[in-house]
Amino acid sequence: MSASSAFSKRLISELRDLTKNPEVQSYFQYENSGNDEKLNRFCIFGYILPRTDPYKYGSYKVRIIVPSEFPFKTPDVQLLTYVYHPAVNDDVSKPYFCTACDCSKWMPSFHISRLIKHFVNVIDQPEADKTYCMMNSKAKELFDQNRAEYEEKALAMVKKYSCPRPNQSTTSLKFAAKQMIRKELHFDLKKFSQLPLSTSLKQYLYSPLDTS
């Protein structure tokens, strides 16, 4: 079998895994793929789907550049949507997550979905700084010193920059904001009553923490 036919066969297997595997679909939404003429590489586009607060309220577009030496060389996962996180550099226009460091070792037997899952796990766990390359030390410092303020800032960035999740409605972001406010005020109803808010908004904050 020629190198090109082996590469094509492996790509077909990878795309099947990304589009048909229910477990993979729980953390990655495939969009499209094809040869990029500018890069002269095969690229896969999709959205990662983190599972923890506050990142689970959005999705984040990625481009996976598959090298011609694949699977013997690691695919490059490029983040196209800004995420406020210690593992992502603090540049809204050019967010960067390092997949070349020793934290994400690659073997030819691995599927691309394994690399994506590693990326999602990193986003889900800012505290696990041994599993990723530090790209935003100020974000990590804030996470360590004031978790509530970190989550508030991260949620604001999710609302501003993230893409909608599959079947997501705007109510999930409203719920996240409500949860964050109540947590910050320690569920103290007296503090709620002192906020300069409309009566309807105060009633919403008073209401039980369902997902509406």
C-alpha positions in Angstrom: 0.0 0.0 0.0 1.4 3.4 -1.0 1.9 6.1 1.6 -0.9 8.3 0.1 -3.4 5.5 0.1 -2.5 4.6 3.7 -2.9 8.2 4.7 -6.3 8.4 3.0 -7.5 5.1 4.6 -6.4 6.4 8.0 -8.2 9.7 7.4 -11.4 7.9 6.6 -11.1 6.0 9.8 -10.5 9.2 11.8 -13.5 11.0 10.2 -15.7 8.0 11.0 -14.6 8.2 14.6 -15.3 12.0 14.8 -18.7 11.8 13.2 -20.1 8.4 14.3 -18.7 7.7 17.7 -21.3 8.8 20.4 -18.6 9.3 23.0 -16.6 11.6 20.8 -19.8 13.6 19.9 -20.3 14.3 23.6 -17.2 16.6 23.5 -16.7 17.4 19.8 -19.1 18.6 17.2 -17.7 17.9 13.7 -18.3 20.7 11.1 -16.4 19.9 7.9 -13.1 18.9 6.5 -11.0 19.0 3.3 -7.7 20.1 1.8 -6.6 23.7 2.6 -4.8 25.1 -0.4 -3.1 27.8 1.5 -1.7 25.4 4.1 -1.4 22.5 1.7 -2.7 20.3 4.5 -5.9 18.4 5.2 -7.9 20.2 7.9 -10.8 19.2 10.1 -13.1 21.9 11.5 -15.4 21.5 14.5 -16.3 22.7 18.0 -15.1 21.4 21.3 -17.8 21.0 24.0 -16.4 21.4 27.5 -18.4 19.9 30.4 -17.7 22.1 33.4 -18.7 25.6 34.6 -18.5 28.1 33.1 -17.2 26.7 29.8 -20.1 24.3 29.3 -22.3 27.2 28.3 -20.6 27.7 25.0 -18.7 25.8 22.2 -15.3 26.7 20.8 -14.3 26.4 17.2 -11.1 24.5 16.4 -9.1 23.7 13.3 -7.2 20.4 13.3 -4.3 20.5 10.8 -3.3 16.9 9.8 0.3 16.7 8.8 1.3 14.7 5.7 3.4 12.5 8.1 0.2 11.6 10.1 -0.1 9.4 12.1 3.6 9.5 12.8 3.4 13.2 13.5 1.0 14.9 15.9 -1.9 16.8 14.4 -2.0 20.5 15.3 -5.2 21.6 17.1 -5.6 25.3 16.6 -8.1 27.3 18.7 -10.2 29.7 16.6 -12.5 30.9 19.4 -11.0 32.8 22.4 -11.2 31.1 25.8 -10.2 32.8 29.0 -8.1 30.0 30.6 -4.6 29.5 31.9 -3.8 27.1 29.0 -4.8 29.7 26.3 -2.8 32.9 25.6 -4.6 36.1 26.4 -5.0 37.3 22.8 -8.6 37.5 21.6 -7.7 37.9 17.9 -5.2 35.0 17.9 -5.9 32.5 20.7 -3.3 29.8 21.1 -3.2 26.4 22.9 0.0 24.5 22.9 -0.4 20.9 21.6 3.3 20.5 20.9 4.5 20.4 24.6 5.3 17.2 26.5 1.9 17.4 28.2 0.1 15.9 25.2 2.4 13.1 24.0 1.3 11.5 20.8 1.6 7.9 19.5 0.7 6.7 15.9 -1.9 4.4 17.4 -3.9 7.3 18.9 -7.0 8.7 17.3 -7.3 12.4 16.7 -10.3 12.3 19.0 -7.9 11.4 21.9 -6.0 14.7 21.2 -9.3 16.6 21.2 -10.4 14.9 24.4 -7.1 16.0 26.1 -7.8 19.6 25.0 -11.4 19.4 26.4 -10.2 17.9 29.7 -7.6 20.8 30.0 -10.4 23.4 29.5 -12.5 21.5 32.0 -9.8 21.5 34.7 -7.9 24.8 35.0 -6.6 23.5 38.4 -4.7 20.6 36.7 -1.8 22.7 35.6 0.5 19.7 35.2 -1.5 18.5 32.2 -1.0 21.6 30.1 1.5 24.3 29.0 0.9 27.5 30.9 0.0 30.3 28.4 -1.8 32.8 30.7 -0.2 33.0 34.1 -2.4 35.9 35.2 -5.5 33.8 34.7 -4.0 30.9 36.7 -3.0 33.4 39.5 -6.6 34.7 39.6 -8.0 31.1 39.6 -5.8 30.2 42.6 -6.4 33.4 44.6 -10.1 34.2 43.8 -12.0 31.3 42.2 -15.3 33.2 42.2 -13.8 36.2 40.4 -12.1 33.9 37.9 -15.4 32.1 37.1 -17.2 35.4 36.7 -14.6 36.7 34.3 -14.5 33.4 32.4 -18.3 33.4 32.1 -18.2 36.9 30.7 -15.8 35.8 28.1 -17.9 32.7 27.3 -20.9 35.0 26.8 -18.9 37.4 24.6 -16.9 35.1 22.4 -18.1 31.5 22.4 -20.3 29.9 19.8 -23.7 28.3 20.6 -23.7 24.7 21.6 -25.9 22.1 19.7 -29.5 22.8 20.7 -28.5 25.5 23.1 -30.9 28.2 24.0 -30.1 31.6 25.6 -31.7 30.4 28.8 -28.6 28.3 29.7 -26.4 31.5 29.8 -29.1 33.2 31.9 -29.0 30.3 34.3 -25.2 30.5 34.5 -25.3 34.2 35.3 -28.0 33.6 37.9 -26.0 30.8 39.5 -22.9 33.0 39.6 -24.7 36.0 41.2 -26.3 33.8 43.8 -23.0 32.1 44.6 -21.2 35.5 44.9 -23.9 36.8 47.3 -23.9 33.6 49.3 -27.7 33.2 48.7 -28.3 36.1 51.1 -31.8 37.4 50.3 -31.1 40.7 52.2 -28.2 41.4 49.8 -30.4 40.6 46.8 -33.0 43.2 48.0 -30.3 45.9 48.2 -29.2 45.4 44.6 -30.3 48.3 42.2 -32.4 45.9 40.0 -35.9 45.8 38.6 -38.5 43.9 40.6 -38.9 41.3 37.8 -35.1 40.6 37.8 -35.0 40.3 41.6 -37.9 37.8 41.4 -35.9 35.8 38.9 -32.9 35.8 41.2 -35.1 34.7 44.1 -36.6 31.8 42.1 -35.3 28.2 42.5 -32.1 27.3 40.7 -33.7 25.4 37.8 -32.3 25.6 34.3 -34.7 28.4 33.1 
